[in-house]
Amino acid sequence: MKQPEMNPITEDDIANFLVNTPDFFERHAELLAAVKLTSPHGQRAVSLQERQAEMLRDKIRVLELRLMDMMRHGTENEVLLDRQQHWVKNLLMTTNARDLPHVIADGIAHEFMVPQVAIKVWGVAEAFQIEPFAADVSASVKSFAAGLTHPYVGLNNGVDAVRWLADPQAAQSLALIPLRAAKSQDPAHATDEREVVGLLVLASPDPQRYHEGMGTAFLERLGDLASAALSHLR
């Protein structure tokens, strides 16, 4: 009589057996010491317990690195918030409206260590139209700024606003932040529908300081705060 063919035992079968038989090593405790595995830290053989200990140490090291990253980011965020608070405080203490553009630009350069900052505002009240911050704004710049729904970050693309900087040739990367009219009291009036009334230019000689793909949430907050302060010019 022909014997039925037996399917060979596979690694999956062994793994499933061990998973579903948790007391196996309790009944065969000597195997734990006998099983030898290759250490990831060299070619030497180690026991199963030692290999498990190494895996646990590796996991602990990964968790420690993540914790250090979280602590570092938390410290950096705290410093950033402190600098932003100091900048806003200076804006609130500025009693002369015509000084606001200078305080905004100078504060950003100092507090956030930006090598070059320039600002222009248009549509201001007649009393401020002779000020340098309201002059020399081309129609192309106004059109470009009006088309920004979010700050532009990236390489110097030759936009006309770069001319406002003290050293345009040194500007390798830019952050261009649109400044908008005071927010409407109508909650249905979307932020990006507010009229653009200015442009803030941040520039760096480092081509990676402002790069395409970086987050712009903080820059948007700066723009919104600056826009609120500049409402006194209208």
KEKE-3310 file (N, C-alpha, C; in steps of 0.2 Angstrom, whole numbers, plus 5000, padded with zeros to 4 digits):
npx = (5004:5003:5011:5005:5010:5021:5020:5034:5041:5040:5049:5040:5030:5037:5039:5025:5022:5030:5025:5012:5014:5018:5023:5033:5047:5048:5047:5058:5070:5083:5086:5087:5099:5107:5104:5112:5115:5120:5128:5124:5134:5146:5154:5153:5146:5131:5121:5103:5097:5106:5106:5093:5094:5103:5095:5086:5093:5097:5084:5082:5092:5088:5075:5081:5088:5077:5070:5080:5080:5067:5068:5077:5071:5060:5067:5072:5060:5055:5064:5062:5049:5051:5059:5050:5040:5047:5049:5036:5032:5040:5034:5022:5025:5029:5025:5024:5017:5024:5036:5034:5037:5051:5054:5048:5056:5069:5068:5065:5077:5086:5081:5078:5090:5092:5101:5098:5084:5070:5056:5041:5027:5011:4997:4995:4990:4988:4998:5009:5014:5025:5035:5050:5047:5036:5038:5044:5039:5036:5023:5024:5029:5019:5009:5015:5016:5002:4998:5003:4998:5003:5019:5033:5047:5063:5076:5084:5075:5076:5066:5059:5058:5070:5078:5076:5084:5099:5111:5109:5115:5120:5110:5105:5096:5078:5064:5048:5036:5019:5010:4995:4979:4970:4962:4946:4930:4921:4918:4917:4925:4939:4956:4966:4959:4960:4966:4982:4994:5007:5025:5036:5053:5065:5081:5096:5113:5115:5111:5103:5096:5082:5073:5065:5050:5051:5043:5031:5023:5027:5033:5021:5014:5022:5020:5007:5006:5014:5006:4995:5000:5004:4992:4990:4995:4986)
npy = (4994:5011:5023:5039:5055:5065:5082:5093:5100:5117:5133:5143:5134:5130:5142:5146:5136:5138:5151:5148:5140:5144:5139:5130:5133:5133:5120:5115:5121:5121:5122:5136:5140:5133:5136:5145:5161:5173:5187:5204:5213:5209:5194:5184:5170:5170:5167:5164:5172:5182:5187:5192:5202:5211:5215:5222:5232:5239:5244:5252:5262:5268:5273:5282:5291:5297:5303:5312:5320:5325:5333:5342:5348:5354:5363:5371:5376:5383:5393:5400:5404:5413:5423:5427:5433:5443:5451:5454:5462:5473:5478:5482:5492:5502:5518:5527:5527:5527:5522:5508:5499:5499:5494:5482:5475:5477:5470:5457:5454:5455:5447:5434:5431:5435:5438:5448:5459:5466:5478:5483:5493:5496:5507:5515:5527:5545:5553:5545:5541:5547:5541:5530:5517:5515:5519:5516:5504:5492:5489:5475:5469:5471:5463:5451:5449:5449:5437:5427:5414:5408:5411:5413:5402:5398:5397:5413:5420:5430:5440:5456:5463:5460:5470:5479:5475:5478:5472:5465:5455:5446:5439:5423:5414:5415:5421:5426:5435:5438:5453:5457:5466:5472:5460:5455:5457:5448:5431:5422:5427:5423:5421:5421:5429:5442:5458:5460:5471:5473:5468:5457:5454:5442:5437:5427:5422:5409:5396:5386:5390:5396:5385:5376:5367:5367:5370:5383:5388:5396:5407:5412:5416:5426:5435:5438:5444:5455:5461:5465:5474:5484:5489:5501:5511:5513)
npz = (5000:4996:5004:5011:5005:5014:5018:5018:5033:5036:5038:5042:5048:5059:5066:5068:5077:5088:5092:5095:5105:5119:5131:5127:5128:5142:5145:5139:5143:5143:5129:5127:5131:5123:5110:5097:5090:5077:5081:5078:5079:5074:5069:5079:5088:5098:5113:5113:5123:5125:5113:5112:5122:5116:5106:5113:5119:5108:5104:5115:5113:5101:5105:5115:5107:5099:5110:5113:5102:5102:5114:5110:5099:5106:5114:5104:5099:5110:5111:5099:5100:5111:5105:5095:5103:5109:5097:5094:5105:5103:5092:5097:5106:5098:5095:5085:5069:5057:5059:5060:5048:5048:5061:5060:5050:5054:5067:5063:5056:5067:5078:5072:5065:5051:5037:5027:5026:5019:5016:5009:5007:5001:4996:5006:5019:5014:5020:5022:5010:5005:5011:5012:5013:5006:4993:4976:4971:4959:4946:4943:4954:4963:4957:4957:4971:4974:4969:4977:4987:4998:5007:4997:4995:4992:4979:4973:4962:4953:4955:4955:4967:4974:4972:4982:4993:5003:4998:4984:4976:4985:4989:4989:4992:4996:5005:5002:5008:5008:5013:5020:5020:5034:5044:5039:5049:5046:5047:5036:5027:5019:5023:5012:5003:5007:5003:4996:5002:5003:5004:5011:5012:5014:5015:5011:5010:5010:5000:5005:5015:5014:5006:4993:4997:5011:5027:5029:5039:5050:5044:5038:5050:5054:5044:5045:5058:5056:5046:5053:5062:5052:5049:5054:5045:5036)
capx = (5000:5007:5011:5003:5016:5021:5023:5040:5040:5043:5051:5033:5027:5041:5037:5019:5022:5033:5021:5006:5015:5022:5026:5038:5054:5048:5048:5064:5073:5090:5087:5088:5106:5110:5103:5117:5114:5125:5128:5124:5140:5152:5152:5153:5139:5129:5115:5097:5096:5111:5104:5087:5097:5106:5090:5083:5098:5096:5078:5083:5096:5083:5071:5084:5089:5071:5069:5084:5077:5061:5070:5081:5066:5056:5071:5072:5053:5054:5069:5059:5043:5054:5061:5044:5037:5051:5048:5029:5032:5043:5029:5016:5028:5030:5019:5024:5015:5028:5042:5033:5040:5058:5054:5046:5061:5075:5067:5066:5084:5090:5078:5079:5096:5091:5106:5095:5077:5067:5049:5037:5019:5007:4990:4995:4987:4992:5003:5014:5015:5032:5040:5054:5044:5030:5041:5048:5036:5033:5017:5026:5030:5012:5005:5018:5013:4995:4997:5005:4993:5008:5025:5038:5053:5067:5082:5083:5072:5076:5060:5061:5058:5076:5082:5075:5089:5105:5116:5105:5119:5122:5104:5105:5089:5073:5057:5044:5030:5014:5007:4988:4975:4968:4957:4939:4927:4917:4922:4917:4930:4945:4962:4969:4955:4962:4970:4989:4996:5014:5029:5042:5058:5070:5086:5101:5118:5115:5106:5098:5092:5075:5073:5058:5048:5052:5037:5030:5018:5030:5033:5014:5012:5026:5017:5000:5007:5016:5001:4991:5004:5004:4985:4990:4997:4980)
capy = (5000:5017:5028:5046:5059:5070:5089:5095:5105:5124:5138:5146:5130:5130:5149:5146:5131:5142:5157:5145:5135:5148:5135:5126:5134:5132:5113:5114:5127:5120:5125:5143:5141:5129:5140:5151:5166:5177:5194:5209:5217:5205:5187:5179:5167:5172:5164:5167:5177:5188:5191:5196:5208:5215:5218:5227:5238:5243:5248:5257:5267:5271:5277:5288:5296:5300:5307:5318:5324:5329:5338:5347:5352:5358:5369:5376:5380:5388:5399:5403:5408:5419:5428:5430:5437:5450:5455:5457:5467:5479:5481:5485:5498:5507:5523:5531:5522:5527:5518:5501:5495:5498:5490:5475:5472:5476:5465:5450:5453:5454:5441:5428:5431:5435:5443:5454:5460:5472:5478:5488:5493:5501:5508:5518:5534:5550:5555:5540:5539:5549:5537:5525:5510:5515:5521:5512:5497:5492:5485:5468:5466:5471:5458:5445:5448:5447:5430:5423:5412:5407:5413:5409:5400:5395:5401:5419:5419:5437:5444:5463:5465:5459:5476:5482:5473:5482:5469:5460:5450:5441:5435:5416:5411:5420:5420:5432:5435:5444:5456:5458:5471:5470:5454:5456:5454:5442:5425:5419:5431:5419:5425:5422:5433:5449:5462:5461:5478:5474:5462:5456:5450:5439:5434:5424:5420:5402:5394:5381:5394:5395:5380:5373:5361:5369:5372:5390:5390:5401:5413:5415:5419:5433:5440:5440:5449:5461:5464:5468:5481:5489:5492:5508:5515:5514)
capz = (5000:4995:5010:5009:5005:5019:5017:5023:5038:5034:5044:5045:5053:5066:5069:5071:5082:5094:5094:5098:5111:5123:5136:5124:5131:5149:5146:5136:5145:5141:5122:5127:5132:5118:5103:5096:5084:5075:5083:5072:5081:5073:5067:5084:5090:5105:5115:5112:5128:5124:5107:5114:5126:5111:5102:5118:5120:5102:5104:5120:5110:5096:5109:5118:5101:5098:5116:5113:5096:5105:5119:5106:5095:5111:5116:5099:5098:5115:5109:5093:5103:5115:5100:5092:5108:5109:5091:5094:5110:5101:5088:5101:5109:5093:5095:5078:5064:5051:5061:5060:5043:5050:5067:5058:5046:5059:5072:5060:5055:5073:5082:5069:5062:5044:5035:5024:5026:5016:5016:5005:5009:4996:4998:5013:5019:5010:5025:5022:5003:5003:5015:5008:5013:5001:4986:4971:4970:4952:4945:4942:4961:4966:4953:4959:4978:4974:4967:4982:4993:5004:5006:4992:4998:4987:4976:4971:4955:4950:4956:4955:4974:4977:4972:4988:4998:5003:4993:4980:4973:4990:4990:4986:4994:4998:5008:5000:5012:5006:5018:5018:5023:5041:5043:5040:5054:5043:5047:5030:5022:5019:5024:5006:4999:5009:4998:4997:5002:5005:5003:5016:5008:5018:5010:5014:5006:5010:4996:5008:5021:5012:5001:4991:5001:5018:5030:5029:5044:5055:5040:5038:5056:5054:5039:5048:5063:5053:5042:5058:5064:5047:5047:5056:5040:5030)
cpx = (5004:5006:5009:5009:5015:5024:5029:5038:5044:5045:5045:5030:5030:5039:5030:5018:5024:5028:5014:5007:5020:5026:5032:5045:5054:5049:5054:5069:5081:5092:5089:5096:5110:5110:5108:5115:5120:5124:5128:5130:5146:5149:5152:5146:5138:5123:5109:5096:5100:5109:5098:5089:5100:5101:5086:5087:5097:5090:5078:5087:5092:5078:5074:5086:5083:5069:5073:5082:5071:5063:5073:5076:5061:5060:5071:5066:5053:5058:5065:5053:5046:5056:5055:5040:5040:5050:5041:5029:5035:5038:5024:5019:5030:5024:5019:5023:5021:5035:5041:5036:5047:5058:5053:5053:5067:5074:5068:5073:5088:5088:5079:5085:5096:5096:5103:5087:5075:5059:5046:5030:5016:5000:4989:4991:4991:4998:5009:5017:5022:5037:5044:5051:5038:5032:5044:5046:5033:5027:5018:5026:5023:5008:5008:5015:5006:4993:5000:5000:4997:5015:5029:5044:5057:5073:5079:5081:5072:5070:5062:5062:5065:5080:5081:5081:5095:5111:5112:5109:5121:5116:5104:5098:5084:5067:5053:5037:5025:5011:5000:4984:4972:4962:4950:4935:4922:4920:4922:4922:4937:4951:4966:4965:4957:4967:4977:4991:5003:5018:5035:5047:5064:5075:5092:5107:5119:5109:5101:5094:5084:5075:5066:5056:5048:5045:5037:5026:5021:5031:5026:5012:5016:5022:5010:5001:5010:5011:4996:4994:5003:4997:4985:4992:4991:4975)
cpy = (5006:5022:5035:5050:5064:5077:5090:5100:5112:5128:5141:5141:5130:5137:5149:5141:5135:5147:5154:5140:5139:5144:5130:5126:5133:5124:5111:5120:5127:5122:5132:5145:5138:5133:5145:5155:5170:5184:5199:5214:5213:5198:5182:5176:5169:5168:5168:5173:5183:5191:5195:5203:5213:5219:5224:5233:5242:5247:5253:5263:5271:5276:5283:5293:5300:5305:5313:5323:5328:5334:5344:5352:5356:5364:5374:5380:5385:5394:5403:5407:5414:5425:5431:5435:5444:5454:5458:5463:5473:5483:5485:5491:5503:5512:5527:5526:5522:5524:5510:5497:5494:5493:5483:5472:5472:5471:5458:5449:5451:5448:5435:5427:5430:5440:5449:5454:5467:5472:5484:5487:5498:5502:5511:5525:5539:5552:5551:5538:5542:5545:5532:5519:5510:5517:5515:5505:5497:5488:5477:5465:5466:5465:5451:5443:5446:5440:5425:5421:5410:5410:5409:5408:5396:5399:5408:5418:5425:5441:5451:5466:5464:5465:5480:5481:5478:5479:5463:5454:5445:5437:5428:5413:5416:5417:5427:5431:5440:5446:5458:5463:5468:5465:5457:5453:5448:5436:5421:5422:5427:5423:5426:5426:5441:5452:5462:5468:5479:5467:5462:5452:5448:5435:5432:5422:5413:5399:5389:5384:5393:5391:5378:5367:5362:5371:5380:5393:5396:5408:5416:5418:5426:5438:5442:5445:5455:5465:5468:5474:5486:5492:5499:5513:5516:5519)
cpz = (5000:5001:5007:5010:5010:5017:5021:5028:5036:5040:5047:5049:5059:5069:5072:5077:5089:5096:5097:5104:5115:5129:5134:5128:5139:5150:5143:5137:5143:5134:5122:5127:5126:5111:5103:5089:5083:5077:5078:5073:5080:5071:5073:5086:5097:5106:5113:5117:5127:5118:5108:5118:5122:5108:5107:5119:5114:5102:5109:5117:5105:5100:5113:5113:5100:5104:5115:5107:5099:5110:5115:5102:5100:5113:5111:5098:5104:5114:5104:5096:5107:5110:5096:5097:5109:5103:5092:5099:5107:5096:5092:5105:5105:5092:5088:5073:5058:5053:5060:5055:5045:5056:5065:5055:5051:5064:5069:5059:5062:5077:5079:5064:5055:5041:5031:5024:5023:5016:5012:5007:5004:4998:5004:5013:5016:5014:5024:5015:5001:5007:5010:5007:5008:4994:4982:4971:4963:4952:4945:4949:4964:4963:4956:4967:4978:4972:4972:4987:4999:5002:5001:4996:4993:4984:4974:4963:4951:4950:4957:4963:4977:4977:4978:4994:4997:4998:4990:4978:4978:4992:4986:4987:4997:5001:5006:5004:5010:5013:5016:5022:5030:5040:5044:5046:5052:5043:5041:5025:5023:5019:5017:5001:5001:5004:5000:4997:5004:5004:5008:5012:5013:5014:5014:5009:5005:5006:4999:5014:5020:5006:4999:4995:5008:5020:5030:5034:5048:5051:5039:5044:5057:5050:5042:5054:5061:5049:5047:5061:5059:5045:5050:5051:5035:5033)
residu = (MET:LYS:GLN:PRO:GLU:MET:ASN:PRO:ILE:THR:GLU:ASP:ASP:ILE:ALA:ASN:PHE:LEU:VAL:ASN:THR:PRO:ASP:PHE:PHE:GLU:ARG:HIS:ALA:GLU:LEU:LEU:ALA:ALA:VAL:LYS:LEU:THR:SER:PRO:HIS:GLY:GLN:ARG:ALA:VAL:SER:LEU:GLN:GLU:ARG:GLN:ALA:GLU:MET:LEU:ARG:ASP:LYS:ILE:ARG:VAL:LEU:GLU:LEU:ARG:LEU:MET:ASP:MET:MET:ARG:HIS:GLY:THR:GLU:ASN:GLU:VAL:LEU:LEU:ASP:ARG:GLN:GLN:HIS:TRP:VAL:LYS:ASN:LEU:LEU:MET:THR:THR:ASN:ALA:ARG:ASP:LEU:PRO:HIS:VAL:ILE:ALA:ASP:GLY:ILE:ALA:HIS:GLU:PHE:MET:VAL:PRO:GLN:VAL:ALA:ILE:LYS:VAL:TRP:GLY:VAL:ALA:GLU:ALA:PHE:GLN:ILE:GLU:PRO:PHE:ALA:ALA:ASP:VAL:SER:ALA:SER:VAL:LYS:SER:PHE:ALA:ALA:GLY:LEU:THR:HIS:PRO:TYR:VAL:GLY:LEU:ASN:ASN:GLY:VAL:ASP:ALA:VAL:ARG:TRP:LEU:ALA:ASP:PRO:GLN:ALA:ALA:GLN:SER:LEU:ALA:LEU:ILE:PRO:LEU:ARG:ALA:ALA:LYS:SER:GLN:ASP:PRO:ALA:HIS:ALA:THR:ASP:GLU:ARG:GLU:VAL:VAL:GLY:LEU:LEU:VAL:LEU:ALA:SER:PRO:ASP:PRO:GLN:ARG:TYR:HIS:GLU:GLY:MET:GLY:THR:ALA:PHE:LEU:GLU:ARG:LEU:GLY:ASP:LEU:ALA:SER:ALA:ALA:LEU:SER:HIS:LEU:ARG)
# end
